[in-house]
Amino acid sequence: MHFIDFKKEHFNHNEKTESYFIQISKEEIGSFDIEVLEKQNDETYSKTDCEILDEVNKITIKMKNPQDIRVKF
């Protein structure tokens, strides 16, 4: 299993929906199922509340507030 870590600063803000998002190219992660984990204060990761949109060429991860995350695929 592979993963990519993202910092809060990587998120873009959608002012209309008051949400934050990251887009990842499917070329980068392939067509695998993904799991999004939030980094905790003790440097471990746990499942996080987010919306995952699986589109033809990209995956979009939407969150209410930006967090340091790990995307496993």
C-alpha positions, 0 to 999 in steps of 0.5 A: 500500500502506498500513501501521500501526505498533505499539509493543511496548506495544500488545501484550496478554499471554496468560498461558495461552499465554505469548504476546503479541497485537494485534487489528486490526479488519477495518473499519480495514484492509479485506480485504487480505492483510497482511504483518507486519514487525519494526522493526530497530535501524537503523530499517528493517523486516524480516519477523518470525516471528508467527502471523496469525489471519484471523477474520471481523471482525478480524485477530489477530497473535500473537508469542512476544515483543512487538516494534515492528512494521509491518502492511502491507496 
